[in-house]
Amino acid sequence: MVYALGYDVGGANTKAAFIHTKNSSIEAISVATQYFPIWKTPERLIEVLSALKEKLNPQKIDVVGVTMTAELSDAYQTKREGVRHILLCIEKVFPSVPIHVLTSDAQLVSPQTAKKEPLSVASANWAATGWLVAKYVSDCIIMDVGSTTTSIIPIVNNQIAARGRTDLEKLVYNELVYTGSLRTNIAAITQKIPVNNSVTRVSSELFAISADVHLLLDNITSEEYICETTDNRGKTKAEASARLARVVCADTDMLAYSVILEIAEYVHTQQINQIAEALTETYTYTKTLTNHELPIVVTGMGKAFLAKKAAQQLGAAKIIDLETIIHKQAVHATPAVAIAYMAATKHEGNHTDDDNCS
């Protein structure tokens, strides 16, 4: 039996997963998430990592796996600085436990190697998701819609077939869309919105975010609205509608609630279109690599109201909800679960190369 703790250190949310495995099979999973905008107080990362560990209350930890996206945060001048800080914090929390860091090639390396080659581990959490799903589905495209971004990961012959490795490359190849369930500025989703039989341009101010849209449309609950609001007010539908009205430089005195709901529905559709456009590009490319059926595997917070909708727009013949093939907990923190599983597998001695877990 191996007990492994996995961390996905994000810029806005840090997630942890505790699993125990036997003969390389997962026996149990528990996950925890903490909203932590690292750009505000990066010095608190050690505290957050420790709090997540305590919340999961592991009876034993044999190995720790780490992946990250927080190095992109403007808390750091460079990704190198961010990677180094994150790993130093991990090492302080776990001074006597083996630590493995994920690379974008779905390999595990030591913290020392990661610090020397920081770009190889920067924003590699998508590779953990790809590695995990590829164990269950031989050919597919994964769509992981989180609070901030959407990762689109092609799998062919049980191997990750992504063309991009860095965030920049993944943006180029339509494997990363900077749109998500909670934190996306409405002005980054659409530049025009129909209002009262007219079409208006939108304000580029940070008046409202995608969480406001999805709260109004009942895609999320107020409890799932875990990030901050743009105006530091509450997370009721009335307050969300006021924020959304401001996007077109109006307010709730000027626009009826029904009109604001129509705005929310339009923005939702445009967000689906954003994701579907990138999915179509990746799907078309991946079909050149295989003659097999290519289902869409959806996971993440937005799997039902964004990923699945985009897959339906594509016309996908088969859509698989990740929770139907692995423990439901994995859907809420897929990279954290995956990196914990990778670390546990390595610890069990299934791979002899110290720096290889592909």
C-alpha positions as CSV (number, residue, x, y, z in Angstrom):
1,M,0.0,0.0,0.0
2,V,1.3,3.5,-1.0
3,Y,0.0,6.7,0.5
4,A,0.5,9.7,-1.8
5,L,-0.3,13.4,-1.6
6,G,-0.6,15.4,-4.8
7,Y,-0.6,19.2,-5.2
8,D,-1.8,21.3,-8.1
9,V,-0.6,24.7,-7.2
10,G,-2.6,27.2,-9.2
11,G,-2.5,31.0,-9.4
12,A,-6.0,31.4,-8.0
13,N,-6.8,27.9,-6.5
14,T,-4.5,25.3,-5.0
15,K,-5.8,21.8,-4.9
16,A,-4.6,18.7,-3.1
17,A,-5.4,15.0,-3.4
18,F,-4.6,12.2,-1.0
19,I,-4.8,8.7,-2.4
20,H,-3.7,5.3,-1.4
21,T,-2.9,2.6,-4.0
22,K,-2.3,-1.1,-4.0
23,N,-0.6,-2.9,-6.8
24,S,-0.8,0.4,-8.8
25,S,-4.6,0.6,-8.4
26,I,-6.3,3.4,-6.6
27,E,-8.0,2.2,-3.4
28,A,-9.3,5.6,-2.1
29,I,-9.3,9.3,-3.0
30,S,-10.0,12.5,-1.1
31,V,-9.5,16.0,-2.4
32,A,-9.4,19.5,-1.0
33,T,-9.3,23.0,-2.6
34,Q,-8.4,26.4,-1.3
35,Y,-9.0,29.7,-3.1
36,F,-5.7,31.4,-2.8
37,P,-4.9,34.3,-5.2
38,I,-1.1,33.9,-4.9
39,W,-0.3,37.2,-6.5
40,K,-1.6,39.0,-3.4
41,T,0.4,37.1,-0.7
42,P,2.8,34.6,-2.2
43,E,4.5,34.4,1.2
44,R,1.5,32.5,2.5
45,L,1.9,29.6,0.2
46,I,3.5,27.4,2.9
47,E,0.5,28.1,5.1
48,V,-1.9,27.1,2.4
49,L,0.0,23.9,1.5
50,S,0.0,22.9,5.2
51,A,-3.7,23.7,5.6
52,L,-4.7,21.5,2.7
53,K,-2.6,18.7,4.1
54,E,-4.3,19.0,7.5
55,K,-7.7,19.2,5.9
56,L,-7.1,15.9,4.1
57,N,-5.6,14.5,7.4
58,P,-3.4,11.8,5.9
59,Q,-2.6,9.0,8.3
60,K,0.7,8.5,6.4
61,I,2.5,10.1,3.5
62,D,5.0,8.0,1.5
63,V,5.5,10.4,-1.4
64,V,4.4,13.8,-2.6
65,G,3.7,14.8,-6.3
66,V,3.6,18.4,-7.4
67,T,2.4,20.2,-10.5
68,M,1.8,23.9,-10.9
69,T,0.5,26.8,-12.9
70,A,1.1,29.5,-10.3
71,E,4.5,30.4,-11.7
72,L,2.7,32.4,-14.4
73,S,1.3,34.7,-11.7
74,D,2.6,38.3,-11.7
75,A,3.7,37.6,-8.1
76,Y,6.9,36.6,-9.9
77,Q,9.0,38.4,-12.4
78,T,9.8,35.2,-14.3
79,K,8.5,31.6,-14.4
80,R,11.9,30.5,-13.1
81,E,11.4,32.6,-10.0
82,G,7.9,31.2,-9.5
83,V,8.9,27.6,-10.0
84,R,11.8,28.0,-7.5
85,H,9.6,29.6,-4.9
86,I,6.8,27.0,-5.2
87,L,9.2,24.1,-4.9
88,L,11.0,25.7,-1.9
89,C,7.7,26.0,-0.1
90,I,6.8,22.3,-0.9
91,E,10.2,21.3,0.4
92,K,9.7,23.2,3.7
93,V,6.3,21.6,4.3
94,F,7.7,18.1,3.4
95,P,11.4,18.1,4.5
96,S,11.7,14.3,4.9
97,V,9.3,12.9,2.2
98,P,10.3,12.1,-1.4
99,I,9.0,14.8,-3.8
100,H,8.4,14.3,-7.5
101,V,7.6,17.2,-9.9
102,L,5.7,16.8,-13.1
103,T,7.2,17.9,-16.5
104,S,5.2,18.7,-19.6
105,D,6.4,15.4,-21.1
106,A,4.5,13.6,-18.3
107,Q,7.6,12.6,-16.5
108,L,8.5,13.0,-12.9
109,V,11.8,14.7,-11.8
110,S,13.3,15.7,-8.6
111,P,12.9,19.3,-7.2
112,Q,16.6,19.9,-7.9
113,T,16.2,19.0,-11.6
114,A,13.0,21.0,-11.8
115,K,14.8,24.1,-10.4
116,K,17.5,23.7,-13.0
117,E,15.0,23.3,-15.8
118,P,12.0,25.4,-14.7
119,L,10.3,25.7,-18.0
120,S,10.0,22.0,-18.3
121,V,7.7,21.9,-15.2
122,A,5.9,25.2,-15.6
123,S,2.1,24.9,-16.2
124,A,2.4,21.2,-16.8
125,N,-0.7,20.1,-14.9
126,W,-2.6,19.3,-18.1
127,A,0.0,16.5,-18.7
128,A,-1.1,14.9,-15.4
129,T,-4.7,14.9,-16.6
130,G,-3.7,13.4,-19.9
131,W,-1.6,10.7,-18.3
132,L,-4.5,9.7,-16.0
133,V,-7.2,9.6,-18.7
134,A,-4.9,7.7,-21.1
135,K,-4.9,4.8,-18.6
136,Y,-8.6,4.4,-19.2
137,V,-9.4,5.6,-22.7
138,S,-7.0,4.8,-25.6
139,D,-8.1,7.5,-28.1
140,C,-10.0,10.7,-27.1
141,I,-9.8,14.4,-26.6
142,I,-10.0,15.6,-23.0
143,M,-11.6,18.9,-22.1
144,D,-10.9,20.1,-18.6
145,V,-12.8,23.3,-17.8
146,G,-11.6,24.9,-14.6
147,S,-12.3,28.2,-12.9
148,T,-9.9,30.1,-15.2
149,T,-8.9,28.1,-18.2
150,T,-9.9,25.2,-20.5
151,S,-7.3,22.6,-21.4
152,I,-7.9,20.5,-24.5
153,I,-5.7,17.4,-24.5
154,P,-5.6,14.8,-27.4
155,I,-4.9,11.2,-26.6
156,V,-3.9,8.7,-29.2
157,N,-3.0,5.0,-28.6
158,N,-3.0,5.7,-24.8
159,Q,-0.4,8.4,-25.2
160,I,-0.6,12.2,-25.0
161,A,-0.6,13.6,-28.5
162,A,-0.5,17.3,-27.7
163,R,1.5,19.5,-30.0
164,G,2.1,22.2,-27.4
165,R,4.2,21.9,-24.3
166,T,4.3,25.4,-22.9
167,D,1.3,27.6,-22.3
168,L,2.4,29.7,-25.3
169,E,2.6,26.7,-27.6
170,K,-0.7,25.4,-26.3
171,L,-2.4,28.7,-27.1
172,V,-0.9,28.6,-30.6
173,Y,-2.2,25.0,-31.1
174,N,-5.7,25.6,-29.7
175,E,-5.0,23.3,-26.8
176,L,-5.5,26.0,-24.2
177,V,-8.3,28.5,-24.0
178,Y,-8.1,31.2,-21.4
179,T,-11.8,31.0,-20.5
180,G,-13.3,29.3,-17.5
181,S,-16.2,28.8,-15.2
182,L,-15.6,31.6,-12.7
183,R,-12.8,34.1,-13.3
184,T,-13.1,35.2,-16.9
185,N,-13.7,38.9,-17.6
186,I,-16.9,39.1,-19.7
187,A,-15.0,41.5,-22.1
188,A,-12.7,38.6,-22.8
189,I,-15.6,36.4,-23.9
190,T,-17.4,38.9,-26.2
191,Q,-17.0,42.4,-27.4
192,K,-20.7,43.0,-28.4
193,I,-23.9,42.0,-26.7
194,P,-27.6,42.3,-27.9
195,V,-29.6,44.5,-25.6
196,N,-33.2,45.5,-26.2
197,N,-33.2,44.8,-30.0
198,S,-29.9,46.6,-30.4
199,V,-26.3,45.5,-30.4
200,T,-23.9,47.3,-28.1
201,R,-20.2,47.1,-27.5
202,V,-19.1,46.2,-24.0
203,S,-17.0,47.9,-21.5
204,S,-13.5,46.4,-21.0
205,E,-13.6,47.3,-17.3
206,L,-13.6,44.3,-14.9
207,F,-17.2,44.8,-14.0
208,A,-18.4,41.2,-14.1
209,I,-16.9,37.7,-14.6
210,S,-18.1,34.4,-15.9
211,A,-19.1,33.3,-12.4
212,D,-21.8,36.0,-12.5
213,V,-23.2,34.6,-15.7
214,H,-23.2,31.0,-14.5
215,L,-24.7,31.9,-11.2
216,L,-27.6,33.7,-12.9
217,L,-28.1,30.7,-15.2
218,D,-28.0,28.2,-12.3
219,N,-24.9,26.6,-13.7
220,I,-23.2,27.1,-10.4
221,T,-24.4,27.8,-6.8
222,S,-23.3,30.7,-4.7
223,E,-21.2,28.2,-2.7
224,E,-19.4,27.2,-5.9
225,Y,-18.7,30.9,-6.6
226,I,-15.4,30.5,-4.7
227,C,-13.5,33.4,-6.1
228,E,-13.9,37.1,-5.2
229,T,-16.5,39.2,-6.8
230,T,-15.4,42.2,-8.9
231,D,-17.1,44.7,-6.7
232,N,-16.4,43.0,-3.4
233,R,-20.1,42.6,-2.9
234,G,-22.1,39.4,-2.3
235,K,-22.8,36.4,-4.4
236,T,-26.6,36.6,-4.8
237,K,-28.3,36.7,-8.1
238,A,-29.4,40.3,-7.5
239,E,-25.8,41.3,-7.0
240,A,-24.6,39.3,-9.9
241,S,-27.2,40.9,-12.2
242,A,-26.0,44.4,-11.1
243,R,-22.5,43.5,-12.0
244,L,-23.5,42.1,-15.4
245,A,-25.5,45.2,-16.2
246,R,-22.4,47.3,-15.8
247,V,-20.7,45.5,-18.6
248,V,-22.9,47.4,-21.0
249,C,-22.6,50.5,-18.8
250,A,-26.1,50.1,-17.4
251,D,-27.6,49.2,-14.1
252,T,-30.6,47.3,-12.7
253,D,-32.7,50.5,-12.8
254,M,-32.1,50.7,-16.6
255,L,-32.4,47.0,-17.5
256,A,-35.1,44.6,-16.5
257,Y,-34.0,41.4,-14.8
258,S,-35.3,39.4,-17.8
259,V,-33.0,41.5,-20.1
260,I,-30.0,40.8,-17.9
261,L,-30.8,37.1,-18.0
262,E,-30.8,37.3,-21.8
263,I,-27.4,39.0,-21.6
264,A,-26.2,36.1,-19.4
265,E,-27.5,33.5,-21.9
266,Y,-25.8,35.3,-24.8
267,V,-22.5,35.4,-23.0
268,H,-22.8,31.7,-22.1
269,T,-23.3,30.9,-25.8
270,Q,-20.3,33.0,-26.8
271,Q,-18.2,31.2,-24.2
272,I,-19.3,27.8,-25.6
273,N,-18.4,29.1,-29.1
274,Q,-14.9,30.1,-27.9
275,I,-14.2,26.6,-26.5
276,A,-15.9,24.8,-29.5
277,E,-13.7,26.7,-32.0
278,A,-10.5,25.5,-30.3
279,L,-11.9,22.0,-29.8
280,T,-12.8,21.8,-33.5
281,E,-9.2,22.7,-34.5
282,T,-7.7,20.1,-32.1
283,Y,-10.2,17.5,-33.1
284,T,-9.5,18.0,-36.8
285,Y,-5.8,17.6,-36.2
286,T,-6.1,14.6,-33.9
287,K,-8.3,12.7,-36.5
288,T,-5.3,12.7,-38.8
289,L,-3.5,10.6,-36.2
290,T,-6.0,7.8,-35.7
291,N,-8.8,5.9,-37.5
292,H,-10.4,5.0,-34.2
293,E,-13.5,6.6,-32.6
294,L,-12.5,9.9,-30.9
295,P,-14.8,10.5,-27.9
296,I,-14.7,13.7,-25.9
297,V,-13.9,13.2,-22.2
298,V,-15.1,16.1,-20.0
299,T,-13.9,17.0,-16.6
300,G,-13.5,20.0,-14.3
301,M,-15.9,22.5,-12.8
302,G,-17.4,23.4,-16.2
303,K,-17.7,19.9,-17.6
304,A,-21.5,20.0,-17.9
305,F,-22.3,23.5,-18.9
306,L,-19.2,24.4,-21.0
307,A,-17.2,21.3,-22.0
308,K,-20.2,19.1,-22.8
309,K,-22.0,21.9,-24.7
310,A,-18.9,22.6,-26.8
311,A,-18.6,18.9,-27.6
312,Q,-22.2,18.8,-28.6
313,Q,-21.7,21.8,-30.8
314,L,-18.8,19.9,-32.5
315,G,-21.2,17.0,-33.1
316,A,-19.2,14.5,-31.1
317,A,-20.7,11.1,-31.4
318,K,-19.6,10.1,-27.9
319,I,-19.1,12.3,-24.8
320,I,-17.7,10.7,-21.6
321,D,-18.0,12.2,-18.2
322,L,-14.8,11.4,-16.4
323,E,-16.6,10.6,-13.2
324,T,-18.2,7.6,-15.0
325,I,-14.7,6.0,-15.4
326,I,-12.9,7.1,-12.2
327,H,-13.8,8.1,-8.7
328,K,-16.1,11.2,-8.7
329,Q,-13.7,13.1,-6.5
330,A,-11.1,13.1,-9.3
331,V,-13.4,15.4,-11.4
332,H,-13.0,18.3,-8.9
333,A,-9.2,18.2,-8.8
334,T,-8.1,16.0,-11.8
335,P,-4.4,17.1,-12.0
336,A,-3.9,16.8,-8.3
337,V,-5.3,13.3,-8.2
338,A,-3.3,12.4,-11.3
339,I,0.0,13.6,-10.0
340,A,-0.6,11.8,-6.7
341,Y,-1.3,8.6,-8.7
342,M,1.8,9.1,-10.8
343,A,3.9,9.6,-7.7
344,A,2.4,6.5,-6.0
345,T,3.0,4.4,-9.1
346,K,6.7,5.6,-9.2
347,H,7.0,4.9,-5.5
348,E,5.8,1.3,-5.9
349,G,8.8,0.7,-8.1
350,N,7.1,0.1,-11.4
351,H,9.7,2.3,-13.2
352,T,13.4,1.9,-12.7
353,D,14.5,5.2,-14.2
354,D,14.5,7.7,-11.4
355,D,13.4,10.6,-13.7
356,N,10.9,8.7,-15.9
357,C,7.2,8.1,-15.3
358,S,5.9,8.3,-18.8
